[in-house]
Amino acid sequence: MTNRDRRNPQKIYLKVRADHLPDGRIVPLMFRAGEDETVRIDRILDVREAPSLKMGGQGTRYTCRVAGQEIYLFHDRDRWFLETQ
């Protein structure tokens, strides 16, 4: 089974470990694609509702710092994906 979106084969869905806070917020802590190495999120820099302009989709966009780089992690209808270059 593949974790790729049929309409956009570059969109790879992720396994995400996150805290679900009592006030309803979701705070992602780490993620991995398939059987790849787990990636720890160093810091959440911003959270907002936004479209993924490169991959398509609408949801909550988390701007995260991972290993010194900023990435966009999206939560779209109970699924997670990264916006890649």
ABEGO torsion letter per residue (X at the ends): XBABBAABAABBBBBBBBBBBAAGBBBBABBBBEABBBBBBABBABBBBBBBAAAEEBEBBBBBBBGGBBBBBBBBGGBBBBBBX
